[in-house]
């Protein structure tokens, strides 16, 4: 197949959408499919492949590592438009309802190309990044999502809770639940001792791990407050490593100092994706408190790496693992989170059993398994478009 991806976040931006797009594209290409990615440019970064088409973008002042494509210039990017026409794509897969996602749908409509949209993000949880009054912005966002969902042929959601969210916005849209797959081989072969030696983690210390952007919507204040008593308990010999960077990093470090746990928390800032598997391998327990996850890719990566998990049971994170089997799913209360984590720290046999279960159930998380289902969906949409002979009505784009 000849496939076009349109996304407003792509490498080297470090977030779940960029990882999902890149992981899926790699697997599709390994099977002989052509994938061309249309994405915002990133200042100072050059792509190694000609199959990434960049649009002029400016870096968002509230998230400097997140470039935003400019709507007017996207419409005038004739080079990209000519490339799109020349490729004669079989399907357009949008990963954003904003600037480039809209561009993809407009171009697909002109060529009668079937479209699919992955609802990656709970967008209403990120409105604080936009300097517009919430009373104005939220209704506009919901109106925009409603119309965008009507404009695509099919919607992919990464978890069942997100399916409920989408149906609340637009009840009549066809939906498939399909999470992002994980490169299981990569995450099962990390180098544990390299990272533990680099950060001076003793063999008898239990390392709690959390991976993700350092932003407040990831509920990291909750995580630090919940784990502070455990980290302060010297006989427990427990440390916490936070892998990732972001705009809230300094604020979170100040909070650790205020709570007296600064010497028990390790901050890595952003790490090269090539070495992320080594950080998972270095950990003993994965802790994740975010309440805004549509899937929780970091949880899936931790499970594949053999880490028992403690997660807050809200949205996509709630169904990423089986409570009491490969980890604990707890209510959003600091006391419950602390209790579950402490139990795993103290009970090494339980930890080993959960780690074994996590490793033994990786097939369902593999990108090979997930992309096979994605290709079946693509084929179905292409067949339906050919049978109907009519393009889907464009509602507003």
C-alpha positions as CSV (number, residue, x, y, z in Angstrom):
1,X,0.0,0.0,0.0
2,X,0.9,3.6,-0.4
3,X,0.1,5.3,2.9
4,X,0.1,9.0,3.9
5,X,0.5,9.9,7.6
6,X,-0.4,13.5,8.6
7,X,0.6,14.5,12.1
8,X,1.2,17.7,14.1
9,X,3.8,15.9,16.4
10,X,6.7,13.9,15.0
11,X,10.3,13.1,15.8
12,X,12.4,14.6,17.2
13,X,9.5,15.9,19.3
14,X,9.3,13.5,22.3
15,X,5.8,12.5,23.1
16,X,3.5,9.5,22.7
17,X,2.0,10.6,19.4
18,X,5.5,11.0,17.8
19,X,6.5,7.6,19.1
20,X,3.3,6.0,17.9
21,X,3.7,7.4,14.4
22,X,7.3,6.4,14.1
23,X,6.8,2.9,15.5
24,X,3.8,2.2,13.2
25,X,5.6,3.6,10.2
26,X,8.7,1.4,10.8
27,X,6.6,-1.7,11.0
28,X,4.6,-0.9,7.8
29,X,7.8,-0.1,5.9
30,X,9.4,-3.4,7.1
31,X,6.5,-5.2,5.4
32,X,7.1,-3.4,2.1
33,X,4.5,-0.7,2.3
34,X,5.3,2.9,1.4
35,X,4.7,5.4,4.2
36,X,5.1,9.2,3.6
37,X,4.9,11.3,6.8
38,X,3.7,14.9,6.5
39,X,4.8,16.8,9.7
40,X,5.9,20.1,11.1
41,X,9.5,21.1,10.6
42,X,11.8,21.0,13.7
43,X,14.4,23.7,13.8
44,X,17.9,22.3,13.3
45,X,16.7,18.8,12.6
46,X,17.2,17.0,9.2
47,X,15.4,13.8,8.3
48,X,17.4,10.8,7.0
49,X,14.6,9.7,4.7
50,X,13.0,11.6,1.8
51,X,9.7,10.1,2.9
52,X,9.1,12.8,5.5
53,X,7.6,16.0,4.1
54,X,7.9,19.0,6.4
55,X,5.7,22.1,6.8
56,X,7.0,25.4,8.1
57,X,6.3,25.7,11.8
58,X,7.1,27.9,14.8
59,X,8.0,26.6,18.3
60,X,5.2,27.0,20.8
61,X,6.3,29.4,23.5
62,X,4.7,27.2,26.3
63,X,6.3,24.0,25.0
64,X,9.5,24.9,23.2
65,X,10.1,21.4,22.0
66,X,6.7,21.2,20.3
67,X,6.7,23.0,16.9
68,X,3.3,24.0,15.5
69,X,2.6,24.1,11.8
70,X,1.2,27.4,10.6
71,X,-2.3,27.0,9.1
72,X,-2.0,29.6,6.3
73,X,1.4,28.4,5.2
74,X,0.3,24.8,5.3
75,X,-2.3,25.7,2.7
76,X,0.4,27.3,0.5
77,X,2.9,24.4,0.7
78,X,2.8,23.7,-3.0
79,X,5.8,21.3,-2.8
80,X,4.0,19.1,-0.4
81,X,0.8,19.3,-2.4
82,X,2.6,18.2,-5.5
83,X,4.2,15.4,-3.6
84,X,0.8,14.3,-2.4
85,X,-0.7,14.3,-5.9
86,X,2.3,12.4,-7.4
87,X,2.2,9.6,-4.8
88,X,-1.5,8.6,-5.5
89,X,-2.0,7.4,-1.9
90,X,-4.3,4.4,-1.2
91,X,-5.2,5.8,2.2
92,X,-4.7,8.9,4.4
93,X,-4.1,8.3,8.1
94,X,-4.4,11.4,10.2
95,X,-2.9,11.6,13.7
96,X,-4.2,15.0,14.6
97,X,-7.4,17.1,14.2
98,X,-5.5,20.3,13.9
99,X,-3.4,22.0,11.2
100,X,-1.8,19.1,9.3
101,X,-4.6,16.7,10.1
102,X,-7.0,19.1,8.4
103,X,-4.6,19.5,5.5
104,X,-4.6,15.7,5.1
105,X,-8.4,15.5,5.0
106,X,-8.7,18.3,2.5
107,X,-6.2,16.7,0.2
108,X,-7.7,13.3,0.6
109,X,-11.2,14.6,-0.3
110,X,-9.9,16.1,-3.5
111,X,-8.5,12.7,-4.5
112,X,-11.4,10.6,-3.2
113,X,-8.9,8.8,-0.9
114,X,-10.3,7.0,2.2
115,X,-9.3,8.5,5.6
116,X,-8.8,7.2,9.1
117,X,-8.0,9.2,12.2
118,X,-6.3,8.0,15.4
119,X,-7.7,9.8,18.5
120,X,-4.4,9.9,20.4
121,X,-5.0,12.6,23.0
122,X,-7.6,13.8,25.5
123,X,-7.2,17.3,24.0
124,X,-9.3,19.0,26.6
125,X,-6.7,18.3,29.2
126,X,-4.1,20.4,27.4
127,X,-6.0,23.6,26.9
128,X,-3.9,25.4,29.4
129,X,-1.1,25.6,26.8
130,X,-3.3,28.0,24.7
131,X,-3.5,31.6,25.8
132,X,-7.3,31.8,25.3
133,X,-10.0,32.0,28.0
134,X,-11.1,28.4,28.8
135,X,-14.8,29.5,28.5
136,X,-14.2,30.2,24.8
137,X,-11.6,27.6,24.0
138,X,-13.3,24.5,25.3
139,X,-16.6,24.9,23.3
140,X,-14.5,25.7,20.2
141,X,-12.4,22.5,20.7
142,X,-15.5,20.3,21.1
143,X,-17.1,21.9,18.0
144,X,-13.9,21.3,16.1
145,X,-13.6,17.7,17.2
146,X,-17.2,17.0,16.5
147,X,-16.9,18.2,12.9
148,X,-13.5,16.5,12.4
149,X,-14.9,13.2,13.5
150,X,-17.7,13.5,11.0
151,X,-15.2,14.2,8.2
152,X,-13.3,10.9,8.4
153,X,-14.3,7.5,7.3
154,X,-13.1,5.7,10.4
155,X,-11.7,6.5,13.9
156,X,-9.1,4.5,15.8
157,X,-8.9,4.8,19.6
158,X,-6.2,3.2,21.7
159,X,-8.5,2.0,24.5
160,X,-12.1,1.4,25.4
161,X,-12.4,4.4,27.8
162,X,-11.4,6.7,24.9
163,X,-14.1,5.1,22.7
164,X,-16.6,6.4,25.2
165,X,-15.1,9.8,25.0
166,X,-15.3,9.8,21.2
167,X,-18.9,8.5,21.2
168,X,-19.8,11.3,23.6
169,X,-18.5,13.9,21.1
170,X,-19.9,12.2,18.0
171,X,-22.1,9.1,18.5
172,X,-22.3,8.0,14.9
173,X,-18.7,7.6,14.0
174,X,-17.4,4.1,13.3
175,X,-14.7,3.2,15.8
176,X,-12.0,0.5,16.2
177,X,-10.0,0.0,19.4
178,X,-6.4,-0.5,18.4
179,X,-3.5,0.5,20.7
180,X,0.0,1.4,19.4
181,X,2.2,-1.7,19.2
182,X,5.5,-2.1,20.9
183,X,8.8,-3.3,19.5
184,X,8.9,-6.2,22.0
185,X,12.3,-7.5,21.0
186,X,13.9,-4.2,21.7
187,X,12.4,-3.8,25.2
188,X,13.2,-7.3,26.2
189,X,16.9,-6.8,25.7
190,X,17.9,-3.7,27.6
191,X,21.2,-3.4,29.5
192,X,20.4,-3.1,33.2
193,X,23.8,-2.7,34.7
194,X,24.9,0.1,32.3
195,X,22.3,2.5,33.6
196,X,22.5,1.4,37.3
197,X,26.3,2.0,37.2
198,X,25.9,5.3,35.4
199,X,23.6,6.7,38.1
200,X,25.3,4.9,41.1
201,X,22.4,2.7,42.0
202,X,23.6,0.0,44.4
203,X,22.7,-3.6,43.7
204,X,20.6,-3.8,46.9
205,X,18.6,-0.7,46.1
206,X,15.1,-1.0,44.6
207,X,14.6,1.4,41.7
208,X,11.2,2.8,41.0
209,X,10.9,4.1,37.5
210,X,8.6,6.5,35.7
211,X,8.9,7.5,32.0
212,X,7.3,10.4,30.3
213,X,7.4,14.1,29.7
214,X,7.9,16.3,32.7
215,X,4.5,18.1,32.5
216,X,2.0,18.7,35.3
217,X,-0.8,17.0,33.4
218,X,1.1,13.7,33.9
219,X,0.1,14.0,37.6
220,X,3.7,13.9,38.7
221,X,3.1,16.0,41.8
222,X,0.8,13.2,43.0
223,X,3.4,10.7,42.2
224,X,6.1,12.5,44.2
225,X,3.9,13.1,47.2
226,X,2.6,9.5,47.2
227,X,6.1,8.0,47.1
228,X,7.9,10.5,49.4
229,X,7.3,8.5,52.6
230,X,8.8,5.3,51.0
231,X,11.8,7.2,49.6
232,X,12.5,8.7,53.0
233,X,12.4,5.3,54.7
234,X,16.2,4.6,54.6
235,X,15.9,0.8,55.6
236,X,13.7,0.3,52.4
237,X,16.6,1.4,50.2
238,X,14.4,2.8,47.5
239,X,15.1,5.4,44.9
240,X,13.0,6.9,42.1
241,X,14.1,7.6,38.6
242,X,12.1,10.0,36.4
243,X,13.1,9.5,32.8
244,X,12.2,12.4,30.5
245,X,12.3,16.2,30.2
246,X,9.8,19.0,29.8
247,X,8.6,22.4,31.0
248,X,7.7,21.4,34.6
249,X,11.2,19.9,35.3
250,X,12.5,22.7,37.5
251,X,9.2,23.0,39.4
252,X,9.1,19.3,40.2
253,X,12.8,19.4,41.3
254,X,11.9,22.2,43.7
255,X,9.0,20.2,45.1
256,X,11.4,17.3,45.8
257,X,13.8,19.6,47.7
258,X,10.9,21.0,49.7
259,X,9.7,17.5,50.7
260,X,13.3,16.4,51.6
261,X,13.6,13.7,48.9
262,X,15.9,15.4,46.4
263,X,18.7,13.0,47.1
264,X,16.4,10.0,46.5
265,X,15.1,11.1,43.1
266,X,17.1,10.8,39.9
267,X,16.3,13.1,36.9
268,X,17.6,12.1,33.5
269,X,16.1,14.8,31.4
270,X,15.4,13.7,27.8
271,X,17.2,10.5,26.8
272,X,18.0,9.2,23.3
273,X,15.2,6.8,22.2
274,X,17.9,4.4,21.2
275,X,18.8,3.8,24.9
276,X,15.3,4.0,26.4
277,X,15.1,0.2,26.8
278,X,18.2,0.3,29.0
279,X,16.4,2.5,31.4
280,X,13.4,0.2,31.7
281,X,15.9,-2.7,32.3
282,X,17.5,-0.8,35.1
283,X,14.2,-0.4,37.0
284,X,12.5,-2.8,39.4
285,X,9.0,-1.4,39.6
286,X,7.2,1.0,37.2
287,X,5.1,3.7,38.8
288,X,2.7,5.8,36.7
289,X,0.2,8.3,38.0
290,X,-1.1,10.1,34.9
291,X,-4.9,10.5,34.6
292,X,-4.9,11.7,31.0
293,X,-3.5,8.7,29.1
294,X,-5.5,7.4,26.1
295,X,-3.3,4.2,26.2
296,X,-0.3,4.6,28.4
297,X,2.5,3.4,26.0
298,X,5.0,3.7,28.7
299,X,3.1,1.1,30.7
300,X,3.1,-1.2,27.8
301,X,6.9,-0.7,27.4
302,X,7.4,-1.4,31.1
303,X,5.4,-4.6,30.9
304,X,7.3,-5.8,27.9
305,X,10.5,-5.0,29.8
306,X,9.3,-7.3,32.6
307,X,8.5,-4.6,35.2
308,X,5.5,-5.0,37.5
309,X,3.5,-1.7,37.4
310,X,1.6,0.5,39.8
311,X,-0.8,2.8,38.0
312,X,-3.7,5.1,38.7
313,X,-6.8,3.4,37.3
314,X,-8.1,6.3,35.2
315,X,-8.7,6.3,31.4
316,X,-6.4,4.2,29.2
317,X,-4.0,3.3,32.0
318,X,-6.8,1.4,33.7
319,X,-6.9,-1.3,31.1
320,X,-3.2,-1.4,30.3
321,X,-2.6,-4.2,32.8
322,X,-4.6,-6.7,34.9
323,X,-4.9,-5.7,38.5
324,X,-3.1,-8.1,40.8
325,X,-1.6,-10.1,37.9
326,X,1.1,-8.0,36.3
327,X,0.8,-5.0,38.6
328,X,-1.7,-3.0,40.7
329,X,-4.4,-0.6,39.4
330,X,-5.2,1.7,42.3
331,X,-7.7,4.6,42.9
332,X,-6.3,8.1,42.5
333,X,-5.4,8.4,46.2
334,X,-1.9,8.9,47.4
335,X,-2.3,6.4,50.3
336,X,-3.4,3.6,47.9
337,X,-0.6,4.3,45.5
338,X,2.0,4.2,48.3
339,X,0.5,1.0,49.8
340,X,0.7,-0.9,46.5
341,X,4.2,0.3,45.7
342,X,5.5,-0.5,49.2
343,X,4.0,-4.0,48.9
344,X,6.0,-4.6,45.8
345,X,9.2,-3.2,47.3
346,X,8.9,-5.5,50.3
347,X,7.7,-8.7,48.6
348,X,10.3,-9.8,46.2
349,X,8.6,-13.0,45.4
350,X,5.4,-11.2,44.4
351,X,7.5,-8.8,42.3
352,X,9.1,-11.8,40.5
353,X,5.7,-13.4,39.8
354,X,4.3,-10.2,38.4
355,X,7.4,-9.7,36.3
356,X,7.1,-13.2,34.8
357,X,3.5,-12.6,34.0
358,X,4.3,-9.3,32.3
359,X,6.9,-10.9,30.1
360,X,4.7,-13.9,29.2
361,X,1.9,-11.8,27.8
362,X,3.8,-9.6,25.4
363,X,2.3,-10.9,22.1
364,X,-0.8,-8.9,22.5
365,X,1.3,-5.7,22.8
366,X,3.6,-6.4,19.8
367,X,3.7,-4.0,16.9
368,X,3.6,-6.9,14.6
369,X,0.2,-8.0,16.0
370,X,-1.2,-4.5,16.1
371,X,-0.1,-3.5,12.6
372,X,-1.6,-6.6,11.1
373,X,-5.0,-5.5,12.4
374,X,-4.3,-1.9,11.1
375,X,-3.6,-3.3,7.6
376,X,-6.9,-5.2,7.7
377,X,-8.7,-2.0,8.5
378,X,-7.0,-0.1,5.7
379,X,-7.9,-2.8,3.2
380,X,-11.5,-2.7,4.4
381,X,-11.8,1.1,4.0
382,X,-10.2,1.0,0.6
383,X,-12.6,-1.7,-0.6
384,X,-15.6,0.2,0.8
385,X,-14.5,3.4,-1.0
386,X,-14.0,1.5,-4.3
387,X,-17.4,-0.2,-3.9
388,X,-19.3,3.0,-3.1
389,X,-17.6,5.1,-5.9
390,X,-18.3,8.2,-3.9
391,X,-16.1,10.3,-1.6
392,X,-17.2,10.9,1.9
393,X,-18.9,14.3,2.4
394,X,-16.5,16.9,3.7
395,X,-18.3,18.6,6.6
396,X,-16.2,21.6,7.2
397,X,-12.7,21.3,5.9
